[in-house]
């Protein structure tokens, strides 16, 4: 299983981090060991500035290579929510040196993945999702604000990587990312349904 992530897919998030708006999807990856087991996230010892990033996640149900945008919708049947935990201090240091981000993005437990739901139950072009930290809403996203749609993303990725059944695609985070502290509680909602409940330790 591959975990493929899209960076800077919401312009307001790119702006809040001082990043340029990309012409093509920005791709990075996490190993399968990044998937969080259970509901407890432990802040790693190598970072003092771990951020949450809530994202819609696609689960690939049909593999393919050089998938066309017009048929990309046939390659996933379920969607869910996930949190891309990022060691922001480490990421900033790596970026300043022109180095890859994997240490800051792919560490153990950095990919929270909730349950998946049939996509036909949702309006994918206008999908509302949100994150609460200690009962306060910190992220409020809608897929209508994505620069690259789900189909755009699948078509682009498959030019470079063969997609296989079970691969996960994190499709980008809206504005509002921020730091987590010990004893924080994160709750994620897909439309009005709570789908994630994470404790920070």
C-alpha positions as CSV (number, residue, x, y, z in Angstrom):
1,X,0.0,0.0,0.0
2,X,1.2,3.5,-0.9
3,X,0.2,6.6,0.8
4,X,0.4,9.5,-1.7
5,X,-0.2,13.0,-0.4
6,X,-1.0,16.3,-2.2
7,X,0.5,19.5,-0.9
8,X,-0.7,23.0,-1.4
9,X,-4.1,22.0,-3.0
10,X,-6.0,24.8,-1.2
11,X,-4.7,28.3,-2.1
12,X,-5.4,29.8,1.3
13,X,-3.4,27.0,3.0
14,X,-0.5,27.6,0.6
15,X,-0.7,31.4,1.5
16,X,-0.8,30.8,5.3
17,X,2.5,28.9,5.0
18,X,4.1,31.4,2.6
19,X,4.2,28.9,-0.3
20,X,3.8,29.7,-3.9
21,X,0.6,28.5,-5.7
22,X,1.6,25.4,-7.7
23,X,0.9,24.8,-11.4
24,X,0.7,21.1,-10.9
25,X,-0.1,18.9,-7.8
26,X,2.7,18.8,-5.3
27,X,3.4,15.2,-4.4
28,X,5.0,13.6,-1.4
29,X,4.6,10.1,0.1
30,X,4.4,8.4,3.5
31,X,5.4,4.8,4.1
32,X,2.7,2.4,5.3
33,X,4.3,2.4,8.7
34,X,3.0,6.0,9.1
35,X,-0.6,4.8,9.6
36,X,-1.6,5.5,13.1
37,X,-2.8,2.4,15.1
38,X,-5.6,3.3,17.4
39,X,-6.7,6.7,18.5
40,X,-3.6,7.9,20.5
41,X,-1.0,10.1,18.8
42,X,2.3,10.5,20.5
43,X,4.3,13.6,19.8
44,X,7.7,12.4,18.5
45,X,10.7,13.3,20.5
46,X,12.4,15.0,17.6
47,X,9.9,17.8,17.2
48,X,8.5,20.6,19.3
49,X,6.1,21.9,16.6
50,X,3.8,19.1,15.2
51,X,0.9,20.4,13.2
52,X,-2.4,18.8,12.3
53,X,-3.6,18.9,8.6
54,X,-7.1,17.5,8.0
55,X,-7.7,16.0,4.5
56,X,-10.1,14.1,2.4
57,X,-8.7,10.7,1.6
58,X,-9.4,8.5,-1.4
59,X,-9.0,4.7,-1.4
60,X,-8.1,3.3,-4.7
61,X,-10.4,0.4,-5.7
62,X,-9.1,-0.2,-9.3
63,X,-5.4,0.0,-10.2
64,X,-4.1,1.7,-13.3
65,X,-1.3,3.6,-15.1
66,X,-1.8,6.7,-17.3
67,X,-5.4,7.0,-16.1
68,X,-7.3,9.7,-18.0
69,X,-9.1,12.4,-16.1
70,X,-12.4,11.3,-17.8
71,X,-12.2,7.8,-16.3
72,X,-10.4,8.6,-13.0
73,X,-13.7,8.4,-11.1
74,X,-13.8,4.7,-11.8
75,X,-10.7,4.1,-9.8
76,X,-12.1,4.8,-6.3
77,X,-15.4,4.0,-4.7
78,X,-14.9,5.2,-1.1
79,X,-13.7,8.4,0.6
80,X,-12.8,9.2,4.2
81,X,-10.9,11.7,6.3
82,X,-7.4,11.6,7.5
83,X,-4.9,13.8,9.4
84,X,-1.4,14.4,8.0
85,X,0.6,15.1,11.1
86,X,3.7,17.3,10.2
87,X,6.8,18.1,12.2
88,X,6.7,21.7,11.0
89,X,10.0,22.7,12.6
90,X,11.8,19.8,11.0
91,X,10.1,20.4,7.7
92,X,11.1,24.1,7.7
93,X,14.7,23.1,8.4
94,X,14.8,20.5,5.6
95,X,13.2,22.9,3.1
96,X,15.7,25.6,4.0
97,X,18.5,23.2,3.0
98,X,16.7,22.0,-0.2
99,X,16.2,18.5,1.2
100,X,13.2,16.2,1.0
101,X,10.4,16.4,3.6
102,X,10.0,12.7,4.4
103,X,11.5,12.9,7.9
104,X,8.9,15.6,8.8
105,X,6.0,13.9,7.0
106,X,6.5,10.1,7.1
107,X,7.3,9.3,10.6
108,X,5.5,6.5,12.5
109,X,1.9,7.5,13.3
110,X,1.9,10.6,11.1
111,X,-1.0,9.4,8.9
112,X,-4.3,9.1,10.6
113,X,-6.9,7.3,8.6
114,X,-10.6,6.9,9.6
115,X,-13.3,4.7,8.2
116,X,-14.2,4.9,4.6
117,X,-17.7,5.6,3.1
118,X,-19.3,5.1,-0.3
119,X,-18.7,8.1,-2.4
120,X,-22.2,8.0,-4.0
121,X,-23.6,9.2,-0.7
122,X,-21.8,12.6,-1.0
123,X,-21.6,15.5,-3.4
124,X,-17.9,15.2,-4.1
125,X,-17.6,18.6,-5.7
126,X,-19.0,20.3,-2.6
127,X,-17.9,18.2,0.3
128,X,-17.8,19.9,3.7
129,X,-15.3,18.7,6.3
130,X,-14.0,20.2,9.5
131,X,-11.7,19.7,12.5
132,X,-12.3,20.6,16.1
133,X,-9.4,20.9,18.6
134,X,-10.7,20.8,22.2
135,X,-14.2,21.5,20.9
136,X,-13.1,24.6,19.0
137,X,-13.3,24.5,15.2
138,X,-9.9,25.1,13.7
139,X,-10.3,23.9,10.1
140,X,-13.4,24.2,7.9
141,X,-12.8,22.9,4.4
142,X,-14.9,22.3,1.2
143,X,-13.7,20.4,-1.8
144,X,-15.1,23.2,-4.1
145,X,-12.0,25.2,-3.0
146,X,-9.5,22.6,-4.2
147,X,-7.2,23.7,-7.0
148,X,-6.9,20.1,-8.3
149,X,-10.0,17.9,-8.2
150,X,-10.0,14.2,-7.2
151,X,-9.9,13.3,-10.9
152,X,-7.1,15.7,-11.7
153,X,-5.1,14.2,-8.9
154,X,-5.6,10.6,-9.9
155,X,-4.7,11.3,-13.5
156,X,-1.6,13.3,-12.6
157,X,-0.3,10.7,-10.1
158,X,-0.8,7.8,-12.5
159,X,1.5,9.4,-15.0
160,X,4.4,8.7,-12.6
161,X,3.2,5.9,-10.2
162,X,1.1,2.9,-11.0
163,X,-1.9,3.0,-8.7
164,X,-2.9,-0.3,-7.0
165,X,-5.9,-1.4,-5.1
166,X,-5.7,-0.2,-1.5
167,X,-3.5,2.8,-2.2
168,X,-4.5,5.9,-0.3
169,X,-4.4,9.5,-1.6
170,X,-4.5,12.4,0.9
171,X,-5.9,15.2,-1.3
172,X,-4.7,18.3,0.6
173,X,-5.6,20.4,3.6
174,X,-7.5,23.7,3.8
175,X,-6.3,26.7,5.9
176,X,-6.2,26.6,9.6
177,X,-3.4,24.1,10.3
178,X,-1.8,24.5,13.7
179,X,0.2,23.0,16.5
180,X,-0.9,20.2,18.8
181,X,0.0,19.9,22.5
182,X,-0.2,17.0,25.0
183,X,-3.8,16.3,26.1
184,X,-5.4,18.0,23.0
185,X,-8.4,16.2,21.6
186,X,-9.0,16.3,17.8
187,X,-12.4,15.5,16.3
188,X,-13.0,15.4,12.5
189,X,-16.3,15.7,10.8
190,X,-17.4,14.6,7.3
191,X,-20.4,16.8,6.6
192,X,-22.1,16.5,10.1
193,X,-20.8,13.0,11.0
194,X,-17.9,12.6,13.4
195,X,-15.4,10.2,11.8
196,X,-12.2,10.7,13.8
197,X,-11.5,11.2,17.5
198,X,-7.7,11.5,18.3
199,X,-6.0,12.1,21.6
200,X,-2.6,13.8,21.7
201,X,-0.1,12.3,24.1
